[in-house]
Amino acid sequence: MADTGNRTLRLLSLLQARRQWLGGELADRLGVSLRTLRRDVGRLRELGYPVEAQPGVDGGYRLAPGAALPPLVLDDDEAVALTVGLQAAAQTAVTGMAEASVRALTKVVQVLPPRLRHRADALRAVTDSAAWTAPGGTVDPGDLTVVAQACRDTERLVFSYTAADGTGTDRFVEPHRLVALGRRWYLVAHDLDRGEWRTFRLDRLTGPRATGARFAPRALPAEDAAAFVRAALGVRGTQAAVEVLVHAPAEEVRRRIGRWSSVEPVDDRRCRVRMESDDLAWPAFALGVAGAECTVVSPPELRDLLGEWAQRFGRAATG
């Protein structure tokens, strides 16, 4: 059974590495007969992998798109690249992608061998990013992962925290949820020493460590964690959905601001940009960085803001 399981995983890895294989090639790689290969393919199908068989001389086997994403088999280099990419995506703290990136990163790091984790950390340490950083500082991906895992596992957490006035304290909390808001990460947690729910900015948090002590989740005094953070920060509870027609090729715009927005081509010279934000100053700034003419589709408040900025910058340019 162990040999069969190992061979099935090896078959899956080969199918994911190339678009199509001849049956004879696969059988030779696995050291089995064509009949055994067909049985192994059948096992993969039972596990939910859509393996298609193509008849004929040029036929063979290939993985096809399915109704759901099946588990992937990654080699060492692919696992390191995926980890570094997820860390970079998580650090942007942009609503929509950042939280999904952290969930995926938490799953990958949990099973990543130490030697590959060291490689990922080393690669990230020597890689410079040309992207903008969140105001106030960046979040260490390792700290982000530790906090995310503690939230997932309902495990008490300790860390050092620096308040806005520079005061440093040690905190002992029951972590509830991570929230990405305004290009920053916030931890919602119950502070055990103070006996109350608090929010903590992750860029002010250092040395998080899970204690191993589990806890029963408490009822959060808010509709959800995002609403709790918004209330604590005094920001409005709704996000503005921004849609803008940018008069530049999609690839060019995606290269400039695609990390924080959805960019879809309209034609060779125009693209549609969508993003969500609690503060319309952020989309206005991003559109300026896009470096192209644009037409605001929605919301109208963004058009008003851009008009105000245009007048202000115009006065500055004329002295």
C-alpha positions in Angstrom: 0.0 0.0 0.0 2.9 2.4 0.8 4.4 1.8 -2.6 1.1 2.4 -4.3 0.5 5.6 -2.4 4.0 6.9 -3.2 3.6 6.0 -6.8 0.3 7.8 -7.0 1.8 11.0 -5.6 4.7 10.6 -8.1 2.2 10.3 -10.9 0.3 13.4 -9.7 3.6 15.4 -9.6 4.4 14.3 -13.1 1.0 15.3 -14.4 1.3 18.7 -12.8 4.7 19.3 -14.3 3.8 18.9 -17.9 0.6 19.6 -19.9 0.4 16.1 -21.5 2.2 12.8 -21.2 2.2 9.8 -23.5 1.1 6.7 -21.6 4.4 4.9 -22.3 6.4 7.8 -21.0 4.5 7.9 -17.7 4.7 4.1 -17.3 8.5 4.2 -17.8 8.9 7.1 -15.4 7.0 5.2 -12.7 8.5 1.8 -13.6 5.2 0.1 -14.0 3.1 -1.5 -16.8 0.5 0.4 -18.8 -2.2 -1.6 -17.0 -0.9 -0.5 -13.6 -0.7 3.1 -14.9 -4.4 2.9 -15.8 -5.2 1.8 -12.2 -3.1 4.6 -10.7 -4.9 7.1 -13.0 -8.2 5.7 -11.7 -7.1 6.3 -8.1 -6.4 9.9 -8.9 -9.8 10.3 -10.5 -11.4 8.8 -7.3 -9.6 11.5 -5.3 -11.1 14.2 -7.4 -8.3 14.9 -9.9 -9.7 15.4 -13.4 -7.3 13.2 -15.4 -8.2 13.0 -19.1 -7.1 10.2 -21.4 -6.5 10.9 -25.0 -6.6 7.9 -27.4 -4.4 7.4 -30.4 -0.8 7.4 -31.2 -0.3 11.0 -30.0 -2.7 10.5 -27.1 -1.9 10.1 -23.4 -2.9 11.7 -20.1 -3.3 15.2 -18.9 -4.8 17.1 -16.0 -7.8 19.1 -17.0 -9.5 22.0 -15.2 -12.0 20.7 -12.7 -15.0 22.0 -10.7 -12.7 22.7 -7.7 -9.0 23.1 -7.1 -7.5 19.8 -6.0 -4.4 19.6 -3.7 -1.2 20.5 -5.5 2.1 18.7 -5.3 5.0 21.2 -5.3 8.8 20.6 -5.6 11.2 22.5 -3.3 11.8 25.4 -5.6 8.0 25.8 -6.3 7.2 25.7 -2.5 9.8 28.4 -1.8 8.6 30.6 -4.6 5.0 30.2 -3.4 5.9 31.1 0.1 7.8 34.2 -0.9 5.0 35.3 -3.2 2.3 34.9 -0.5 4.4 36.8 2.0 4.7 39.7 -0.4 1.0 39.6 -1.2 0.1 39.5 2.5 2.3 42.5 3.3 0.3 44.8 1.0 -2.7 44.5 3.4 -5.1 45.3 0.7 -8.7 44.3 1.3 -9.7 41.3 -0.8 -6.3 39.7 -1.5 -4.3 40.1 1.7 -6.6 38.1 4.0 -6.7 35.2 1.4 -2.9 35.4 1.1 -2.5 35.0 4.9 -4.8 32.0 5.0 -2.9 30.4 2.2 0.4 31.3 3.8 -0.6 29.8 7.1 -1.4 26.5 5.4 1.8 26.4 3.5 4.1 27.4 6.4 2.5 24.7 8.6 3.8 21.9 6.4 6.9 23.6 5.0 10.1 21.8 6.0 12.6 24.0 8.1 15.2 23.9 5.3 12.7 25.3 2.8 11.5 27.9 5.3 15.1 29.1 5.8 15.5 29.3 2.0 12.3 31.4 1.7 13.4 33.7 4.5 16.8 34.2 3.0 15.4 34.9 -0.5 12.9 37.5 1.0 15.7 39.1 3.0 17.8 39.9 -0.1 14.9 40.9 -2.4 14.0 44.5 -2.7 10.4 45.4 -3.6 9.6 48.5 -5.8 6.1 48.5 -4.4 4.8 51.1 -2.0 4.8 50.2 1.7 2.0 50.9 4.0 2.2 54.1 5.9 3.8 53.7 9.4 5.9 50.7 8.6 5.8 47.1 7.2 4.8 43.9 8.9 7.3 41.0 9.2 5.9 38.0 7.3 7.1 35.7 10.1 5.2 37.7 12.7 2.1 37.8 10.5 2.2 34.0 10.1 2.6 33.4 13.9 -0.4 35.7 14.7 -2.5 34.1 12.0 -1.8 30.6 13.2 -2.7 31.6 16.8 -6.0 33.0 15.6 -6.8 29.9 13.7 -5.8 27.5 16.5 -7.5 29.6 19.3 -4.1 29.7 21.1 -3.1 32.4 23.6 -0.4 34.8 22.4 2.2 37.0 23.9 4.1 39.9 22.2 5.7 43.3 22.8 3.7 46.3 21.6 4.6 49.9 21.0 1.8 52.4 21.4 1.4 55.6 19.2 3.2 57.6 21.9 6.2 55.3 21.9 5.3 53.5 25.1 6.3 49.8 25.1 4.4 47.1 26.9 4.2 43.3 27.0 0.8 41.9 26.1 -0.9 38.6 26.8 -4.0 38.1 24.7 -6.5 35.7 23.2 -6.4 36.4 19.5 -9.6 36.5 17.6 -9.1 37.7 14.0 -6.7 39.6 11.7 -8.2 42.4 9.7 -6.7 44.2 6.7 -7.9 47.8 6.6 -6.4 50.9 5.0 -3.3 49.0 3.9 -2.5 48.0 7.5 -3.0 44.8 9.4 -4.9 44.8 12.7 -5.2 42.1 15.3 -8.5 41.9 17.2 -7.9 40.2 20.5 -9.1 40.0 24.1 -6.4 41.5 26.3 -6.2 39.3 29.4 -4.3 41.7 31.6 -6.7 44.6 30.9 -9.8 42.4 30.7 -11.1 44.0 27.5 -11.2 43.7 23.7 -8.5 45.7 21.9 -7.1 46.2 18.4 -3.3 46.1 17.8 -1.5 47.3 14.7 0.8 44.6 13.5 3.6 46.9 12.4 3.8 48.0 16.1 3.9 44.4 17.3 7.1 42.5 17.8 8.2 39.0 19.0 4.8 37.3 18.9 4.9 33.8 20.4 2.1 31.3 20.8 2.0 30.0 24.4 0.5 26.6 23.6 -2.5 27.3 25.9 -5.8 26.9 24.1 -8.9 29.0 25.0 -12.6 29.0 24.4 -13.6 31.7 22.0 -15.4 34.7 23.5 -18.3 36.6 22.0 -17.0 39.7 20.2 -18.9 42.9 21.1 -19.4 43.8 17.4 -21.0 42.6 14.2 -17.6 41.2 13.1 -13.9 41.9 13.5 -13.8 44.4 10.7 -16.6 46.4 12.2 -14.8 46.3 15.6 -11.6 47.8 14.0 -13.5 50.4 12.1 -15.3 51.5 15.3 -12.0 51.6 17.2 -10.4 53.8 14.5 -13.5 56.0 14.1 -13.8 55.2 10.3 -17.1 54.7 8.4 -18.4 51.2 8.2 -18.7 51.0 4.4 -16.1 50.8 1.7 -16.4 52.7 -1.5 -16.3 50.6 -4.7 -14.2 52.4 -7.2 -14.4 51.8 -11.0 -12.3 53.9 -13.4 -11.6 53.7 -17.1 -7.9 54.3 -17.6 -6.6 55.3 -21.1 -3.5 53.1 -21.1 -2.8 49.4 -21.9 -3.8 47.0 -19.2 -0.3 45.5 -18.8 1.2 49.0 -18.2 -1.4 49.9 -15.6 -1.1 46.5 -14.0 2.6 46.9 -13.6 2.1 50.2 -11.8 -0.9 49.6 -9.6 -2.1 46.1 -10.2 -0.9 44.9 -6.8 -3.7 47.0 -5.2 -6.4 46.8 -7.8 -8.2 44.7 -10.4 -7.1 45.7 -13.9 -9.1 44.3 -16.9 -8.4 45.2 -20.5 -11.1 46.9 -22.5 -9.1 47.1 -25.7 -5.4 47.6 -26.7 -5.3 51.1 -25.4 -7.7 51.2 -22.4 -8.4 49.2 -19.3 -10.9 49.1 -16.4 -9.5 49.5 -12.9 -11.5 48.4 -9.8 -10.6 48.7 -6.1 -12.3 49.2 -2.7 -11.2 51.6 -0.1 -12.3 53.2 3.2 -10.6 56.4 2.1 -11.0 57.8 -1.4 -7.6 59.6 -1.1 -6.0 56.2 -1.7 -7.6 55.5 -5.1 -6.9 59.1 -6.1 -3.2 58.6 -5.3 -3.1 55.3 -7.1 -4.6 56.9 -10.2 -2.0 59.5 -10.2 0.7 56.9 -10.0 -0.9 55.1 -13.0 0.4 58.0 -15.1 -2.4 58.1 -17.7 -5.7 59.9 -18.5 -8.7 58.4 -16.8 -12.5 58.6 -16.6 -14.2 57.9 -13.2 -17.2 55.6 -13.6 -18.0 55.5 -9.8 -18.3 56.8 -7.2 -19.1 60.5 -7.9 -17.4 61.5 -4.7 -14.1 60.4 -6.3 -14.7 62.8 -9.2 -15.3 65.6 -6.7 -12.1 64.7 -4.8 -10.0 64.6 -8.0 -11.4 68.0 -8.9 -10.4 69.5 -5.6 -6.9 68.0 -5.9 -6.6 69.3 -9.5 -7.4 72.8 -8.3 -5.0 72.6 -5.3 -2.1 71.2 -7.4 -2.8 73.8 -10.1 -2.4 76.6 -7.6 0.8 75.0 -6.4 2.2 74.7 -9.9 1.6 78.4 -10.6 3.2 79.6 -7.4 
